[in-house]
Amino acid sequence: LVVQKPGQLDASTALQWELLPLESDGGDDHSSIQPDDSVIVTEGSGGPDACQLSTQALAMVSKAADSQQPLDTNALDELVAAMERRLWLTLGTDIRGRTSADMAFNMCLAGIDNEFLYSSLVKVAKLEMERVGQRPSRRARDVLHVVEKLAASGIKGAEAEEVYKLAAKSLQIKDQYPEVVKQLSSPGSLDLLSPRPLLWLWRYSSRLQKPVVKESLPRNPLPSWKKFNDTSKPLVVDIGCGLGVSLLGLASQQQQASAITKNDDTSSPAQIPLLDWSNCNYLGGDLSEATVRFANTIAQRWDLSNKLQYAQMSAENLLDEVAHNYPGPISLVMIQFPSPWRLDKKKRKWWWWWKLTASIRAGR
């Protein structure tokens, strides 16, 4: 058989390949086949399936992050290309049950930006939900995991909403998770920033080893400023941003100015001036390459990279770059839930904290 693509490969042509019989006189001469337009399927086309390849990709990124060694991006690109080839060959027929959502989640955590793969996996998830979603043998928990992991993968759009509707119908028939059924029945109510998808991200991040500051960590000027549309806008900084979901939530906001106040002290005035979140730039910094890759990939896929960037930098270097190189004002610096490191009694590096508070007082 020959798997022949219908035209330029992109998300709109996902899983629309044609299977054509290979006309041959029995020999092995396939010189008339154009390799850019078709792939010959033979008995030797085995190997890891697409989900296994995505697991390998995530393991590669996680291992590099835990060891704080540079990621072999060429090897990662080869795995992504292998996933594409596998989907071309199988048309997704070897992806069953919740595997499509597992694969999408693995790819997203590995920082893979390939809309053809994501779109293909959503199509597969929809077909599988239609095929077996309402069967008594299909556990409600598996149906729930599919929608949670698709959302945690940052997937949006009409096709994802179709999967959610099918999942809501399936759970309703099974009479389980009524609160989820209600949420899934409302378009746009489930995404990466919802509590259940965030729990999947927390499970992954909690398994990563906490990085430490190394002298070998690169300290280069941030290239992010050039990617911002307008560097005169106020900057919001998140130190130790982890997977970057706080800034993703703020950068996605469209409402007008709102203030941040102390909820436990009603007598205190607003601690931060009114901020129009839709008119700010955002920068997150973390020592983990894996979490920074994830966050930058989501920002890119959500078309937020013109105002939202993440950098793999220590807190000291990030503050130094922001204070000296960002052209506009710095309106907010967040340090949320820092890891409870023991203080270094010999060095006591509190000078960066002093620089932070001094910069805020100076209106920088």
C-alpha positions in Angstrom: 0.0 0.0 0.0 1.0 3.6 -0.5 -0.1 6.3 1.9 -0.5 9.4 -0.2 -1.1 12.8 1.2 -3.7 15.0 -0.5 -1.6 18.2 -0.6 0.4 20.3 1.7 0.6 18.7 5.1 -0.9 20.9 7.8 -3.5 20.7 10.6 -6.4 21.1 8.1 -5.4 17.9 6.2 -4.8 15.9 9.4 -5.9 12.2 8.9 -7.1 12.8 5.4 -4.6 10.7 3.6 -5.6 8.1 1.0 -4.6 4.4 0.9 -3.7 3.5 -2.7 -2.7 0.0 -4.0 0.9 -0.2 -5.1 0.8 -1.2 -8.7 3.9 -3.3 -9.2 5.0 -6.3 -11.2 6.2 -7.9 -8.0 9.6 -6.3 -8.0 11.1 -3.9 -5.5 11.5 -1.0 -7.9 9.5 1.9 -6.5 11.4 4.6 -8.3 8.1 6.1 -9.7 6.9 6.8 -6.1 7.7 10.4 -5.0 8.9 10.1 -1.4 7.7 13.7 -0.6 4.1 12.7 -1.6 3.7 9.2 -0.4 5.1 6.5 1.9 5.3 2.8 1.1 3.7 0.6 3.8 5.4 -2.8 4.1 5.5 -5.5 6.7 8.7 -4.0 8.0 6.9 -0.8 9.0 6.8 -1.8 12.7 8.5 -0.2 15.6 7.2 1.9 18.5 3.7 3.3 18.2 3.0 7.0 18.3 2.2 7.0 22.0 5.4 5.2 22.9 7.3 7.8 20.8 5.6 10.6 22.8 6.6 8.9 26.0 10.2 8.7 24.8 10.1 12.4 24.0 8.8 13.4 27.4 11.3 11.1 29.1 14.1 12.8 27.1 13.0 16.3 28.2 12.4 15.3 31.8 15.8 13.6 32.1 17.6 16.7 30.7 15.7 18.9 33.1 16.4 16.7 36.1 20.1 16.5 35.3 20.2 20.2 34.3 22.0 19.2 31.1 21.3 20.7 27.6 18.4 19.0 25.8 19.3 17.2 22.5 16.8 19.1 20.4 17.9 17.2 17.2 17.0 13.9 18.8 13.7 15.3 20.0 12.9 16.6 16.5 13.6 13.1 15.2 11.0 11.6 17.6 8.5 14.2 16.5 9.1 13.3 12.8 8.7 9.6 13.7 5.3 10.4 15.3 4.2 12.1 12.1 5.3 9.2 10.0 3.6 6.8 12.3 0.3 8.7 12.0 0.7 8.9 8.2 1.1 5.1 8.1 -1.6 4.1 10.5 -4.1 6.9 10.0 -4.6 6.7 13.8 -6.1 3.3 13.7 -3.6 2.0 16.3 -4.6 4.7 18.8 -7.3 3.3 20.9 -9.2 4.3 24.1 -7.6 7.2 26.0 -4.2 6.8 24.2 -4.8 9.9 22.0 -5.2 12.1 25.0 -2.2 10.5 26.7 -0.1 11.2 23.7 -1.2 14.8 23.4 -0.4 15.4 27.1 3.0 13.8 26.7 3.8 16.0 23.7 2.6 19.2 25.4 4.7 18.5 28.5 7.7 17.9 26.3 7.2 21.3 24.7 6.3 20.0 21.3 4.6 22.6 19.0 3.1 20.6 16.1 -0.5 21.5 15.3 -0.8 18.7 12.8 -0.2 16.1 15.5 -2.5 17.9 18.0 -5.3 18.2 15.4 -4.9 14.6 14.4 -5.1 13.4 18.0 -8.3 15.4 18.6 -9.9 13.8 15.6 -8.9 10.4 16.8 -10.2 11.2 20.3 -13.6 12.2 18.8 -13.8 9.0 16.7 -13.0 6.9 19.7 -15.5 8.7 21.9 -18.2 8.1 19.2 -17.1 4.4 18.9 -16.8 3.3 22.5 -17.7 6.2 24.7 -21.1 5.0 25.6 -20.3 1.3 25.9 -20.9 -0.2 29.4 -17.3 -1.5 29.3 -15.9 2.0 28.9 -15.2 3.3 32.4 -16.4 6.7 33.3 -13.0 7.5 34.7 -11.3 6.8 31.3 -13.8 9.1 29.6 -13.0 11.8 32.2 -9.3 11.4 31.7 -9.6 11.9 28.0 -11.2 15.4 28.3 -9.0 16.4 31.3 -5.7 15.5 29.4 -6.9 17.1 26.2 -7.6 20.3 28.1 -4.3 20.0 30.0 -2.5 19.8 26.6 -3.7 23.3 25.8 -6.0 22.2 23.0 -8.8 24.5 22.1 -11.3 24.9 19.3 -14.5 23.5 17.9 -13.2 19.9 17.5 -12.1 19.8 21.1 -15.6 21.0 22.1 -17.1 18.2 20.1 -15.1 15.7 22.1 -16.3 17.4 25.4 -19.9 17.2 24.3 -19.6 13.5 23.5 -17.9 12.9 26.8 -20.6 14.8 28.7 -23.3 12.6 27.0 -21.3 9.4 27.9 -20.9 10.4 31.6 -24.5 11.4 31.7 -25.6 8.0 30.5 -23.2 6.3 33.0 -24.7 8.6 35.7 -21.3 9.7 37.1 -19.5 13.0 37.6 -22.6 15.2 37.3 -20.6 18.3 38.1 -18.2 17.5 35.2 -21.2 16.9 32.9 -22.6 20.3 33.7 -19.2 21.9 33.0 -18.6 20.1 29.7 -22.1 21.0 28.5 -21.1 24.7 28.6 -18.8 25.5 25.6 -15.5 27.1 26.6 -15.8 26.2 30.3 -13.0 23.6 30.3 -9.4 24.4 29.4 -5.9 24.1 30.7 -6.6 26.6 33.5 -9.5 24.6 34.9 -8.9 22.8 38.2 -9.0 19.3 36.9 -6.5 19.8 34.1 -4.3 21.8 36.4 -4.2 18.8 38.7 -2.6 16.7 35.9 0.1 19.4 35.5 0.8 19.4 39.2 1.2 15.6 39.2 3.8 15.9 36.5 5.7 18.9 38.0 5.8 17.3 41.5 7.8 14.4 40.0 10.5 16.7 38.6 13.6 17.2 40.6 14.0 20.7 42.0 16.7 22.5 40.0 19.6 24.3 41.7 21.5 27.3 40.7 24.7 26.3 38.8 27.6 28.5 37.8 27.4 27.0 34.4 23.8 28.2 33.9 23.9 30.6 30.9 23.4 34.2 31.8 22.6 35.8 28.4 20.6 39.0 27.8 17.0 38.1 27.3 15.9 37.9 23.7 12.3 38.1 24.8 12.1 41.9 24.5 12.2 41.7 20.7 9.2 39.4 20.6 7.0 41.8 22.5 4.8 43.9 20.3 5.2 47.0 22.6 7.9 47.1 25.2 6.5 50.4 26.6 3.7 48.4 28.2 3.8 47.6 32.0 5.7 44.3 32.7 4.4 41.6 35.1 7.2 39.3 36.3 6.8 35.8 37.8 9.9 34.5 39.6 10.0 30.8 39.8 7.1 30.5 37.4 7.1 26.7 37.2 4.8 25.7 34.3 3.8 29.3 33.9 0.1 28.9 34.4 -0.3 32.0 36.5 1.0 34.2 33.7 -1.0 32.2 31.1 -4.1 33.0 33.0 -3.3 36.7 33.4 -2.2 37.1 29.8 -5.5 35.5 28.6 -7.6 38.0 30.5 -9.5 40.6 28.5 -11.3 42.5 31.2 -10.3 46.0 32.2 -8.4 47.2 35.2 -8.6 45.3 38.5 -6.7 45.7 41.8 -5.0 43.1 43.9 -5.8 43.4 47.6 -5.2 41.6 50.8 -8.2 39.4 51.4 -7.4 38.8 55.0 -7.3 42.5 56.0 -10.1 44.6 54.8 -8.6 47.7 56.3 -5.6 47.6 54.0 -5.7 49.6 50.8 -5.0 48.0 47.4 -1.4 46.7 47.5 -0.9 46.9 43.8 -2.1 49.8 41.6 -4.9 49.1 39.1 -3.7 47.0 36.3 -5.3 46.4 32.9 -4.2 42.8 32.3 -4.9 43.0 28.6 -2.5 45.9 28.3 0.5 44.3 30.0 3.6 42.3 29.0 4.5 39.2 31.0 7.8 37.5 31.7 8.3 34.3 33.7 11.6 32.8 34.9 12.5 29.4 36.2 15.5 27.2 36.5 13.8 24.1 34.9 14.2 23.8 31.2 11.3 21.4 31.0 8.8 23.8 32.6 10.0 26.8 30.6 9.7 24.7 27.3 6.1 23.8 28.3 5.1 27.4 29.1 6.7 28.9 26.0 5.0 26.3 23.8 1.6 27.0 25.2 2.1 30.7 24.8 3.1 30.2 21.2 0.1 27.9 20.5 -2.3 30.4 22.2 -0.9 33.3 20.2 0.3 35.0 23.3 4.0 35.1 22.6 3.9 38.7 21.5 3.2 39.7 25.1 4.2 36.6 27.1 7.6 35.0 27.4 9.5 32.6 29.7 13.2 32.3 30.3 15.4 29.7 32.0 17.2 32.0 34.5 17.9 32.2 38.1 16.0 34.8 40.2 19.0 37.0 40.6 19.8 37.1 36.8 16.2 37.5 35.9 15.8 40.5 38.2 19.0 42.0 37.0 18.0 41.7 33.3 14.5 43.2 34.0 15.8 46.1 36.1 18.5 47.1 33.6 17.1 46.1 30.1 13.3 46.3 30.0 12.4 49.6 28.4 9.0 50.0 30.1 7.7 50.2 33.7 7.7 47.1 35.9 4.2 47.0 37.6 4.2 43.7 39.4 6.7 41.1 40.6 5.3 37.8 41.9 7.0 35.1 44.0 4.5 32.4 44.6 4.9 29.3 46.8 8.7 29.3 46.7 10.4 26.0 47.4 11.4 25.8 51.1 15.2 25.8 50.6 17.4 26.1 53.6 19.3 29.4 53.8 23.0 29.3 53.0 24.4 30.5 56.4 27.8 31.3 54.9 26.6 33.4 51.9 23.1 34.5 52.8 22.4 35.9 49.4 19.7 38.4 50.4 21.1 41.1 48.2 18.8 40.1 45.3 15.8 40.6 47.5 17.0 44.0 48.5 17.4 44.8 44.8 13.8 43.7 44.1 12.3 45.8 46.9 14.5 48.8 45.9 13.4 48.5 42.3 9.7 48.4 43.3 10.1 51.5 45.6 11.8 53.4 42.8 8.8 52.7 40.5 10.8 50.5 38.2 
